[in-house]
Amino acid sequence: MVLDTPDEELLALGEAMQLLVQEDAIGAELVKLRFFAGLSLKQAAESVEVPRRTADRHWAYARAWLYDYLEGLEPKPG
């Protein structure tokens, strides 16, 4: 996916986040809390009431999924 402007990047990110919610709701919530609220992973895990190790797994999956989506690769279902 080639993005030319910041507006296109924001739209792509919004679309990706909507799809990620369907794929991994906890991972999507962790992304929101970390990037948009500025929480640490520990704080985000506590906020969504999951153990830190569970948050680690969801965080890793969400990051990889978003990267694949935004780079135009086909994300693999969880």
Summary of the structure (lengths in Angstrom):
residues: 78
radius of gyration: 12.7
end to end distance: 21.6
largest distance: 39.0
contacts: 212
relative contact order: 0.17
helix: 72%
strand: 0%
